[in-house]
Amino acid sequence: MLIYEDIDISIETEESEIPWVKIFTKEPYKELGDLPKELRLKLWEVYDIVEYEMKHYYNPKKINMASFANILPRVHIHVMARFENDSWFPNPAWGEKLREATLHLPNEDEFYKRVFNALSLYVKHLK
């Protein structure tokens, strides 16, 4: 599901038991180093905002971030809230499950609104 989009970046959810979003550049750059410097700086600012909102809304044990792009060969960053009692912790969320977990998390729609509002303010500030 798309939760944010502007001229340079979009943010989508990843279906998972843990809070997980992906930040994409609109242009299909292959590597982070291929991005123009201004866009690279914006991407990291967007990441910082998403991480901040995720930390303060969900109170996770850890935030994981990854950017492999081996299967989808374009720049995107995964941002995941991790909990000691999630199915994979402390292993990567792509790995083998260590347990079956049932997390009791706050409403994700409110988190998406918080991210959208924070990013809208950030982009407005850029103009």
Protein Blocks (a to p, Z undefined) as FASTA:
>chain_A
ZZbdcfkbccdddddfbdcdddddfblcfbfklpcfklmmmmmmmmmmmmmmmmmmnopa
bdcdddfklmmgcdddddddddfkbmklcbdfklccfbdcddddddfklmmmmmmmmmmm
mmmmmZZ
